[in-house]
Amino acid sequence: MPVPSALKRITETIWELPTSYKPGMLVPARIFATEKLINAMDAGVFDQVSNVACLPGIQKYAFCMPDGHWGYGFPIGGLAAMDPETGVISPGGIGFDINCGMRLVLTNLTEAEVKPRLKELVDSLFYQVPAGVGSHGFVRLSHDEFCNVAEQGSRWCIKRGFAWPEDLEMTEEGGCFAGADAATISQKAIDRGYNQIGTLGSGNHYLEIQVARPENIYNEELARAFGITIPNQVVVMFHCGSRGFGHQVATDYLQLFLSVMERKYGISVNDRELACAPFRSREGQDYFAAMKCAVNMAFANRQVILHRIREVFSDIFGRSPNDLGMEMVYDVAHNTAKLETHTVDGQRRELLVHRKGATRAFGPGMEGLPERYRETGQPVIIGGSMETGSYLLAGESGGSETFFTTAHGSGRTMSRHQAKKMVKGQKLQRDMEERGIYVRTASWGGLAEEAGRAYKDIDDVAEATERAHLSRRVVRLLPIGNVKG
């Protein structure tokens, strides 16, 4: 796809569309990518990131990460920081799967110990962690109790015995965005979400058994600090979010914002998918509180999944989760909006940071990090395709320009429909097993959608984030077992 002629290369990894590129742009749009990645980006990225640059109250730049591709409203990989007093909040800058995120869990097992039990492990995980469209979890909740989950997040899991206290410390914001208010969510959203705690869902969500091989460690000191201490150590990574609950929250408020945006607030946007409201308006504040409910549901969802993973490993290996060393490395969220304090033009300011398919990546010494990671920076997880592997990285001190944000995954290169036309799920499963990756899936079509060829090269994306000083590579993690939604 030819890049716009107006796109200028600022540095080796920064590309800029000036405000003259499109009428109404308030700030330039910047894309972080290598030349290889920028030339492969779809045209929608350039159109969408420049639309974001037109939103009221946007500060400095509209950004897109190296994994950027076309999304709803914002490009996936999009980032925008707004002045809370003059700016807007936009569901299209957060996404429908609110707090879709990644969690990485250690074990003290080696690949040699796990391989003989791999199929048993994956089969058991497949049955114990429901996957696929409409899947329901084992946690039975009343609507009122679900509202407690939405307001308390992972803290609720502590009370129910689904979490260790240290799990919350290793979760962004302690597993709870303060200020969630169940009064701002619809009955339809509750109906869609109350029985989905502890489920993976579908799409690009997965649960993966991975190996950290010595030759794939980029930084031994950081790897040790993050708990990777054994040659060929086995870890577990999973990716999921707020399921139908978050989708309904986003849908409800998009419809509301479309009804008041122009009529009540006089705001016009280039794309209806960027429907928004002033952040300080009643509608903006209600959405912010409702979004936090979806964020907290997703944290609780991942926490209950971790509880099930620990149970499965314990049953199969006949040892307690503690004895198996099943501690969390970290849980990182993407698809959120947060009030954070950052330096802009030499001044510390509170900003509303939209991250859509982008991950927070705080550098060493920053407030909000667990004590364990104060010197290393925040663990960052960039998930790749189920065929190619994923990365554990660390936040960089030099990440201030992007409000300490980095990529979240490898990024799609083709649509799900395209992938299903090109790939047969059953054949892909056989091929992966021949390459040493045992996979269980809720549907053959869902498996085909997530084939490796549908994604950018994860190595290219991780290298670009490091070269751009957004986050630095620690270890590449290779899949040996996968549960696919």
Residue pairs with C-beta under 8 A, 6 or more apart in sequence:
1 39
1 40
1 41
1 42
1 43
3 15
3 38
3 39
3 41
3 46
4 17
4 21
4 46
6 17
6 18
6 20
6 21
7 15
7 16
7 17
7 31
7 38
7 46
8 15
8 16
8 17
8 18
9 15
10 16
10 30
12 34
12 467
13 32
13 33
13 34
13 66
13 464
13 467
13 468
14 30
14 31
14 32
14 468
15 30
15 31
15 32
15 33
15 38
16 28
16 29
16 30
16 31
16 61
17 25
17 28
17 29
17 30
17 31
17 46
17 49
17 50
17 53
18 25
18 28
19 25
19 26
19 27
19 28
19 53
21 29
21 50
22 50
22 51
22 53
22 54
22 270
24 54
24 270
25 50
25 53
25 54
26 53
26 54
26 55
26 56
26 58
27 53
27 58
27 59
27 60
27 61
27 62
28 53
28 61
28 62
29 46
29 49
29 50
29 52
29 53
29 61
29 62
29 63
29 64
30 61
30 62
30 63
30 64
31 38
31 41
31 45
31 46
31 49
31 63
31 64
31 68
32 63
32 64
32 65
32 66
32 402
32 464
32 465
32 468
32 470
33 41
33 66
33 68
33 464
34 66
34 460
34 463
34 464
34 467
36 460
37 66
37 456
37 460
37 461
37 464
40 413
40 456
41 68
41 69
42 69
42 70
44 69
44 70
44 71
44 75
45 64
45 68
45 69
45 70
45 75
45 77
48 70
48 71
48 73
48 74
48 75
48 78
48 271
49 62
49 63
49 64
49 68
49 74
49 75
49 78
50 62
51 269
51 270
51 271
51 274
52 58
52 62
52 73
52 74
52 75
52 78
52 80
52 93
52 274
53 61
53 62
54 269
54 270
55 62
55 80
55 82
55 87
55 88
55 90
55 93
55 269
55 274
55 276
56 82
56 86
56 87
56 88
56 267
56 276
56 278
57 82
57 83
57 84
57 85
57 86
57 87
57 88
57 279
58 80
58 81
58 82
58 87
59 81
59 82
59 83
59 87
59 344
59 351
60 81
60 344
60 401
62 78
62 79
62 80
63 78
63 79
63 80
63 358
63 402
63 405
64 75
64 77
64 78
64 79
65 77
65 78
65 79
65 357
65 358
65 405
65 406
65 407
65 408
65 465
65 470
66 77
66 407
66 411
66 460
66 461
66 464
66 465
66 468
66 470
67 76
67 77
67 357
67 382
67 407
67 408
67 409
67 410
67 411
67 456
67 461
68 75
68 76
68 77
68 78
68 357
68 411
69 75
69 76
69 77
69 411
69 412
69 413
70 76
71 77
71 78
71 95
71 356
71 357
72 92
72 95
72 96
72 273
73 90
73 91
73 92
73 93
73 271
73 273
73 274
73 275
73 356
74 80
74 90
74 92
74 93
74 95
74 274
74 354
74 356
74 357
75 356
75 357
76 95
76 356
76 357
76 411
76 412
77 356
77 357
77 358
77 407
77 408
77 411
78 93
78 354
78 355
78 356
78 357
78 358
79 353
79 354
79 355
79 356
79 358
79 402
79 403
79 405
80 93
80 353
80 354
81 342
81 351
81 352
81 353
81 354
81 403
82 88
82 89
82 279
82 351
82 352
82 353
82 354
83 349
83 351
83 352
84 279
84 280
84 339
84 350
84 351
84 352
85 279
85 280
87 278
87 279
87 352
88 267
88 276
88 277
88 278
88 279
88 284
89 276
89 277
89 278
89 279
89 284
89 287
89 288
89 337
89 352
89 354
90 257
90 274
90 275
90 276
90 354
91 250
91 253
91 254
91 257
91 275
91 276
91 287
91 291
92 254
92 271
92 273
92 274
92 275
92 276
92 356
93 274
93 276
93 337
93 354
93 356
94 250
94 291
94 335
94 336
94 337
94 354
94 355
94 356
95 250
95 334
95 335
95 356
95 357
96 246
96 247
96 250
96 251
97 203
97 241
97 242
97 243
97 246
97 247
97 335
98 241
98 242
98 246
98 249
98 250
98 291
98 294
98 295
98 298
98 335
98 336
99 241
99 242
99 246
99 294
99 295
99 296
99 297
99 298
99 299
99 333
99 334
99 335
99 336
100 205
100 239
100 240
100 241
100 242
100 246
100 298
100 333
100 334
100 335
101 172
101 239
101 240
101 241
101 298
101 299
101 302
101 331
101 332
101 333
101 334
101 335
102 237
102 238
102 239
102 331
102 332
102 334
102 359
102 381
102 383
102 408
103 237
103 238
103 239
103 302
103 305
103 306
103 328
103 330
103 331
103 332
103 381
104 235
104 236
104 237
104 328
104 329
104 330
104 331
104 379
104 381
104 392
105 235
105 236
105 237
105 306
105 309
105 326
105 327
105 328
105 329
106 227
106 228
106 233
106 235
106 325
106 326
106 327
106 328
106 329
107 233
107 234
107 235
107 236
107 313
107 324
107 325
107 326
108 230
108 233
108 324
108 325
109 233
109 234
109 317
109 324
109 325
110 230
110 231
110 232
110 233
110 234
111 211
111 213
111 232
111 234
111 480
112 232
113 234
114 121
114 209
114 234
114 480
115 480
117 316
117 317
118 209
118 438
118 480
118 481
119 438
120 316
121 209
121 312
121 313
121 316
121 481
122 209
122 438
122 439
122 440
122 481
122 482
122 483
123 440
124 312
124 315
124 316
125 207
125 308
125 309
125 312
125 440
125 481
125 483
126 440
126 483
128 308
128 311
128 312
129 198
129 199
129 200
129 207
129 305
129 308
129 309
129 483
130 136
130 137
130 198
130 199
130 200
131 199
131 200
131 201
131 202
131 205
131 207
131 441
131 442
131 483
131 484
131 485
132 200
132 201
132 202
132 442
132 443
132 446
132 485
133 201
133 202
133 442
133 443
133 485
134 244
135 196
135 199
135 200
135 201
135 442
135 485
136 195
136 196
136 199
137 195
137 196
137 197
137 198
137 199
137 301
137 304
138 198
138 308
139 160
139 197
139 198
139 304
140 195
141 149
141 194
141 195
141 197
142 194
143 190
143 191
143 194
146 190
146 193
146 194
146 197
146 297
147 182
147 185
147 190
148 156
148 182
149 156
149 197
149 296
149 297
149 300
150 180
150 182
150 185
150 193
150 245
150 293
150 294
150 296
150 297
151 180
151 181
151 182
151 293
151 296
152 176
152 296
152 300
153 175
153 176
153 177
153 180
153 295
153 296
153 297
153 299
153 300
154 163
154 167
154 168
154 171
154 174
154 175
154 176
154 296
154 299
154 300
154 303
155 168
155 174
155 175
155 176
156 300
157 163
157 167
157 175
157 300
157 303
157 304
157 307
158 165
158 168
162 303
162 304
162 306
162 307
163 175
163 303
163 306
163 307
166 327
166 328
167 175
167 303
167 306
167 328
168 174
168 175
169 370
169 372
170 327
170 328
170 329
170 330
170 331
170 370
170 372
171 299
171 303
171 328
171 330
171 331
172 330
172 331
172 332
172 333
172 360
173 333
173 338
173 368
175 296
175 299
175 300
175 303
175 331
176 296
176 299
177 292
177 295
177 296
177 336
177 338
178 292
179 288
179 289
179 292
180 289
180 292
180 293
180 295
180 296
181 289
181 290
181 292
181 293
182 293
183 289
184 286
184 287
184 289
184 290
184 293
185 249
185 252
185 290
185 293
186 248
186 249
186 252
188 248
188 252
189 245
189 248
189 249
189 252
189 290
190 245
192 243
192 244
192 245
192 247
192 248
193 242
193 243
193 244
193 245
193 246
193 248
193 297
194 245
196 243
196 244
196 245
196 301
197 297
197 300
197 301
197 304
198 301
198 304
198 305
198 307
198 308
199 240
199 243
199 301
199 305
200 206
200 207
200 238
200 240
200 305
200 483
200 485
201 240
201 241
201 243
201 485
202 442
202 443
202 446
202 485
203 446
203 449
203 485
204 239
204 409
204 449
204 450
205 238
205 239
205 240
205 241
205 485
206 238
206 239
206 383
206 386
206 450
206 482
206 483
206 484
206 485
207 236
207 237
207 238
207 239
207 305
207 309
207 482
207 483
208 236
208 237
208 238
208 386
208 390
208 479
208 481
208 482
208 483
209 234
209 235
209 236
209 479
209 480
209 481
209 482
210 234
210 235
210 236
210 237
210 389
210 390
210 477
210 478
210 479
210 480
211 232
211 233
211 234
211 235
211 477
211 478
211 480
212 223
212 228
212 232
212 233
212 235
212 475
212 477
213 231
213 232
213 478
214 231
214 232
216 475
216 476
216 477
216 478
217 223
217 228
217 474
217 475
218 472
218 473
218 474
218 475
218 476
219 394
219 472
219 473
219 474
219 475
222 376
222 394
222 472
222 474
223 229
223 392
223 474
223 475
225 372
225 373
225 375
225 376
226 329
226 330
226 376
226 379
226 392
226 394
226 474
226 475
227 325
227 327
227 329
228 235
228 392
228 474
228 475
234 480
235 329
235 477
236 309
236 326
237 381
237 383
237 390
237 477
238 302
238 305
238 309
239 383
240 298
240 301
240 302
240 305
240 485
241 298
241 301
241 335
242 249
242 294
242 295
242 297
242 298
242 301
243 297
243 298
243 301
245 294
245 297
246 294
246 297
246 298
246 335
249 290
249 291
249 293
249 294
250 294
252 290
253 283
253 286
253 287
253 290
253 291
254 275
256 277
256 283
256 287
257 275
257 276
257 277
257 283
257 287
258 272
258 275
260 277
260 283
261 267
261 268
261 269
261 275
261 276
261 277
262 268
265 277
265 278
265 281
267 276
267 277
267 278
269 275
269 276
277 283
277 284
277 287
278 284
279 285
279 288
279 352
288 337
291 336
291 337
295 333
295 336
298 333
299 331
299 333
302 331
306 328
309 326
310 321
310 324
310 326
311 321
313 321
313 324
313 326
314 320
314 321
314 324
317 324
329 379
329 381
329 392
330 373
330 378
330 379
330 381
332 359
332 360
332 378
332 379
332 380
332 381
333 355
333 359
333 360
334 355
334 356
334 357
334 358
334 359
334 408
335 355
335 356
335 357
336 354
336 355
337 352
337 353
337 354
337 355
338 352
338 353
338 355
338 360
339 350
339 351
339 352
339 353
340 350
340 351
340 353
340 403
341 348
341 349
341 350
341 351
342 348
342 349
342 351
342 353
342 400
342 403
342 404
343 349
343 400
344 351
351 403
353 403
353 405
355 405
357 408
357 409
358 405
358 406
358 407
358 408
359 380
359 381
359 382
359 405
359 406
359 407
359 408
360 378
360 395
360 404
360 405
361 377
361 378
361 380
361 393
361 395
361 396
361 399
361 404
361 405
361 406
361 470
361 471
362 368
362 369
362 377
362 378
362 395
362 399
362 404
363 377
363 378
363 395
363 396
363 397
363 398
363 399
363 400
363 404
364 374
364 375
364 376
364 377
364 395
364 397
365 374
365 375
365 397
366 377
366 378
366 395
366 404
369 377
369 378
373 379
376 394
377 394
377 395
377 396
377 397
378 394
378 395
379 392
379 393
379 394
379 474
380 392
380 393
380 394
380 395
380 406
380 471
381 390
381 391
381 392
381 393
382 390
382 391
382 393
382 406
382 407
382 408
382 409
382 410
382 458
382 461
382 462
382 465
382 471
383 390
383 408
383 409
383 410
384 390
384 391
384 409
384 410
384 455
384 458
385 410
385 450
385 451
385 452
385 454
385 455
385 458
386 432
386 437
386 439
386 450
386 452
386 479
386 482
386 484
387 432
387 435
387 437
387 451
387 452
387 479
388 410
388 452
388 455
388 457
388 458
388 479
389 458
389 476
389 477
389 478
389 479
390 458
390 476
390 477
390 479
391 458
391 462
391 473
391 474
391 475
391 476
391 477
392 474
392 475
392 477
393 406
393 462
393 465
393 466
393 471
393 472
393 473
393 474
394 471
394 472
394 474
395 404
395 406
395 471
396 469
396 470
396 471
396 472
398 469
399 405
399 406
399 469
399 470
399 471
402 470
405 470
406 465
406 470
406 471
407 461
407 462
407 464
407 465
407 470
407 471
409 455
409 461
410 455
410 456
410 457
410 458
410 461
411 455
411 456
411 461
412 454
412 455
412 456
413 453
413 454
413 455
413 456
414 422
414 453
414 454
416 449
416 454
418 454
419 448
419 449
419 450
419 451
419 453
419 454
420 445
420 448
420 449
422 448
422 451
422 453
423 448
423 451
423 453
423 454
424 444
424 448
425 441
425 443
425 444
425 445
425 446
425 447
425 448
426 444
428 447
428 448
428 451
429 439
429 441
429 444
429 447
432 438
432 439
432 482
433 439
436 480
437 479
437 480
437 481
437 482
438 480
438 481
438 482
439 447
439 481
439 482
439 483
439 484
440 482
440 483
440 484
441 447
441 483
441 484
441 485
442 484
442 485
446 484
446 485
447 484
450 484
459 476
462 473
462 476
463 473
465 471
465 473
466 472
466 473
